[in-house]
Amino acid sequence: MGIILHHTIEKRVTSAMTQQQRLNALLELISERGNVSIAEISDSLDISAATARRDLTTLAEQRLVTRTHGGAAALGTGYELPLQYKIARQAEAKVAIARAAAELVAVGDSVGLNGGTTTSEVARALGRTDRLARTDGDFGVTIVTNALNIAYELSVRSHVKIVVTGGIARRQSYELVGSLVSNTLSELALDIAILGVDGLSSQFGATTLHEGEADVSQQFGKVAKKVVVVADSTKMGKTTFARICRLDQIDILVTDAPVPAPLDEALAAAGVRVIVAK
C-alpha cells in the first residue's frame, strides 16, 4: 500500500467540492507530478474532461500553471502559490499547531506575527480565546504584524491591540515587505515572535520562498525575546530559497507530528524545544 501511495495520487472525491477546493486539489496534483494530462486529471479528481479543461484555463489565466498539449505543467519548484490556494493544505494540522502556539502567549504579551496560512490560524486562535481578555477593559495582547489579512481579522477583537507595519504589499501572501517594515520593527521590543516558514532543515534552518519576506521574519526575530516557529510536518527537512534564521536562533518549534530523526537531533543540539500539537 505504501508503494502505491508513493507513486500514485489517490483519487479525490470532488463531487461536493467547491470550485476553489477543486482548483486547490488540481494545483496539488500538478505540483506532485510536474505535468499531467486531461485524462489523468479527470481520473484523479473524478471530474469530466470538460471541467478539467475549464479549471486548467482558469489556472493558466492566473499564471499558476502552464498549459501543454493535452494537459498542463507546473511552473517550477520556486514558484509561490497565492495564499488563497494554500489554505486547504494541512488544514487540521495548522489549526492544532495554532492552538498550541497560542498557549505560549500570556496576558500582556506583545506578539509578532508574519504572514502565511499557519500564522493566520495562530491569529484566529489568539483572537478567539477568552484567556487573554483583561477585566479592566485594557488590551490583553498586542499583535504586531506585516500581514494585511491578519490585521483585518483581528481588528474586531476588543482584547487585541493591532499594530501594522508599513511596507509594500505582496498579493501572493498579503504581506507587507521592504524597508518600511524594518524601520517600524527596529523601534519595537516584542515578547515573542511567531513565525511561519516554508522549510526547516538542519543545514539551512528556517527558510521561505521570498527574500523580502525572509528579511521581515529576520527583523521580527531580532526584536523578540523568544522566537517560535510554527510549521506542519510537510515543511520538515525542506529547504526553500531564502533563509530566515539558523536553528540555534529558534527557541521553540510547534509542529503536528514527530520530527524525523536527523532533523530532530539537529534541533536538540541547537537547544530548540519541540512541541507536537495534538
N, C-alpha and C positions, 0 to 999 in steps of 0.2 A: 504493500500500500504506500509506504514511504517513497519508493522509487517512482511510482505512478504520479504521486503528487508533485514530485520534484520536476518531472518532465512535462506534466500536463496540467493546464489550468483547469480547475474544477468548474463544471458548468454552473453558472449562476442562475438563480431563479429570479427573473426580471419582470414577471407579469405584473407585480404590484409596485414596481419601481416607478418613481417619478423620472422625468427626462433628466434632471440633474444627477440623480443616482445612477441612471443608465450611462450617462456620459462619464461619471467617475469610474464606473466599472470598465468602460471601454478604454479609458486612458490607462488604467492599471494594467489591462490586458496588453496593450501596445507597449507599455513600459517593460513588462516582464518578457515579452517575446521579441521586441525590437521591431518587427514588422509582421503584419497579419493580412490575410486575405478576407474578402467579404464572407466567404464560406466559413472560415474559421471564427469570425466574429458572430455570425449567425448561429453557429453550433454552440460556441462557448457561452454566449449570453442569451441563447434561446429566443432570438428575435428574427424577424423576417429580413431578407436581403435588402428590401427597400428601406426598412428602418435603419439598418446598418449603414447604408449609403447616406441617408439623411444625417445621421449622427456624425459620420465622418466629415461630411461637408460642413457641419456646424463647427466641429473642432478645427478643421483646416482653415476656416474663415477667421477663427480666433488665433491662428498661428500656433496651435498646440500640437499639431501633428502634420506630417507631410503626406499628401495623397500620392499613391502609386497606382500603377495599372492594376486594377482589381483589388485594391486594398489601401493600406496606409503604413507609414513607418514613423518611429519615434524621431524626435528632432535631435537627440543626443543626450548623453548622460549628465551633462552640465546644465541642461535646461531646467528652469524653475517653473513649476506649475503655479498658477494663481491660487490664492488662499482658498477660494470657494471650491476648488477641485480637490483640496486636501482634507476637507472637513470630515468626510466619511471614513477616512483611513484610520484604523486602530481606535475607533471612537470610544468604545467601552474602556480600553486601556487608558486613554487620555483622561477620561473622567475619574477613574480610580487614582491615577497619578495626581490629578489636580486636588482631589480631596486630601490626599496625604501631604502634598506640598502646602496646602492652606493651613494645615495643623501646625506648621512650623512658624507661622506668623502670630505674634502676640499683640494684645491691645496696645495701641500707641506706636506701633512699628511704622517705619517708613519703608516701603517696598518698591523696588524697581522691577518692572516687567517689560521685556522686549516683546516683539510680535510673534505670531505663529498660532497654530491650532491648539497646542498644548497649553501655552501660557494664556490663551483666551479662555480655556476651561478653568485654569487657576483663577483668573479674574472673576469668572462666574461663581466659583466656589467661595471666594472672598466676599463677593457681593451678596451672596445669599445667606451667609452664616449670621446667626444672632450673637455668636460668641464675641465678636469684635465690636458690638454696639456698646456705647457708653451711656450710663444712666444720667449723666449731666448734660446730655444732648450734644456734646462736642464730637468731633470726628474720632472714630475708633481706630482708623488706619488711614495712612496716606499712601496713595499709589502714584508713582512716577512712571510714566510710560511714553514710548515713542510710537505706540500703535493706536491709530485712529479708531479702530473698531472697539478696542478695549476701553478707551476713554469714553466713547459714545455709550457703550453698555453700562458702564459704572456711574455715569453722570447722574442717574436717577436714584442711586443708593445714598440715603441720607447719612449713613455712618462712614462713608468713604469720601475722603478728600482727594480730588484728582488733580494731578499736575501733568501737563502735556508739554513735552519738549518742542522746540521749534524744529525746522528741517524741511526737506523736500520729500514729498510723498511718493512712495513706490506703489503702483497699482497692483502689483503681484501679491504684495503682503500687507498693504495698508500701513506700512511702517514709514516713519519719517527718518531720513538719513542726512548726513552732511555735517558741516562744521557747526551749524546752529545747535545741533543735538549735543555735540561735545562741549560747546560753550555753556549750555544750560547745566549739563551734568557736572561740569567741573566746579560749579558753585554749590553743589549739594553734598550731603552726607547721608547715606542710606544704611538702615539696619540690615537689610537683606536684599539681594538681587536674585530674582528667579528667572532663569534664562532657558528658553527653548533653543534647541540645536538641531542640525540636520545630520550630524555624525558625531560619534565618540569613539576614539581609538587610543590604544596605548602609545602609539608613535606620535600622533599629531594632537591628541587631546580633543577638545570640543571644537567642531568646525561647522560652517554654514556655507550656503551656496553663493552668497553675495558679499563682496568685500565691504560694501558700505554698511550692511547690517552687522557684519563681524566687528567693524570698528565701534559701532554703537554698543554692542554687547560687551566689548572690551571696556568701554567707558563705564558702563553700569558696574562691571566687576571691580574696577579701580576705586570707585567711591562707596562701595558697600563693605560692611564689616563681615558679612557672610555671603558666599556665593553658592547658590543651589541650582543645579542643572536638572531640568525635567525632560526626560526622553524615553520613549517607548522602546521595546525590545528590537524593533526593526532598525534603530539607529546604532545599536551596539556593534563595535568593530568596524564601523563605516567611516570613511573619510571623504569630506567634500572640499570645495575649492578654497575657502578662506578660514584661517584659524581664528578662533575666539580666545582660547586660553589653553595652557598646559593642564594636565591632570592635577598637578600639585597646587594649582590655583583654584581648584574646586573644593568646597567644604563638604557638600552633600550631593549625592545623585539620587533622584527619585525616579524609579522605573517600574515596570509592571511585571517583570519576570526575572528569575535569577540570571545574573550576568555571566556570559561564557567565561570559562576558566582563565584563559590568558589575560583578558581584559580585567577580570575580577582581581587577579593577582597584581596587576599594574595599579589598579585603584587602591588596593590595600597598601601597597608600597608607597603610594603618594599621600596616604593618610585621608582618603576620601571615605566618608561614611555612606554606605549604600542602603537605601530604604526601598524595599519591594512592596509596592502598593497592593492591597488586597481588594 
